[in-house]
Amino acid sequence: MTINERRQAVMNKELEICLERVVSRSDGSRLWPELYFAQPMGFRALTLNLAVPNRPGPAPVLVYIHGGGWMFGHPNVQHPNLAAMNIFDALHAEGYAVARISYRLSGEGRFPMQLHDCKAAIRYLRKNAALFGIDERRIAVLGESAGGHLAMLLGLETPPEFEGTVGVEGYSSRVHAVIDWYGITNFRSLDAQRLANSPFVHDAADSASTHLLGGAISARPEAARDASPLTWVSKNAAPCLIQHGTGDIVVPPGQGDEYFAALGAAGVPAEIMRIEGADHCFVGADTRPIADKVISFLNGHLQAAGGMAGGA
């Protein structure tokens, strides 16, 4: 038995064990609190949790990617301002399954390792869709900050080396809709777009971007180019909703504007919601309209995706 065959056998056994740990909730929905979707050799196991509503037929899926500057963070922990939105409860009430995924952080390796892990999670969900009662033809992704950057990349046609070989192979990592909450879209324009009151210099030696890329943006221009979603925009990109505060001192709002313009030029269905005065994590804003827009966007685009054969 080869190493890959042994690894697959272990993953199959882990899936059996995890399936047995399902929690049946009072509303008839099901929660798998810890599913192992990949075990990169030499690294910690990667997990996701999955909540599936009690509705007839396979549920559309929203995959959530946490923020934290690619340096820290956890799928079950949100900034208090985001937690107060109750976006996952709202999606659940609308009939969406929600998967919150983990990925390796920049202290564990540089880009594109993080994207490899996110793609592995999508492939895992697609392979096991029938087991979980989810619809492989209707998978959307929402990411915030660092997670927004990764979510946008999931919605694009990127080079083969961005796919990775961790976890499940042989299935598509395609997603059908993307929601970006204040993610970086172009590393090379970050500091030029920085708001006047921002203390964050992204080209600094100790910045989050530097840790992700393995060097400062100016010192690694090709890496910065390759890691920028803007680089890979084409007519085949998934529909995208961008939500970004105009007062964001961490990731300048110009990042969202630049990406929205590029998507429009490529003919990609895209919307932008500029939240006036809001800082990073939508601090200072009424988040109810933000959540409402997420749901209306998903309802519009995943209904259309449901008519596509195969979900490849």
Beta strands, then each sheet from edge to edge (+ up, - down):
strand 1: 23-24
strand 2: 30-38
strand 3: 46-52
strand 4: 59-65
strand 5: 97-101
strand 6: 134-144
strand 7: 177-181
strand 8: 240-245
strand 9: 270-275
sheet 1: 1+ 2- 3+ 5- 4- 6- 7- 8- 9-
end
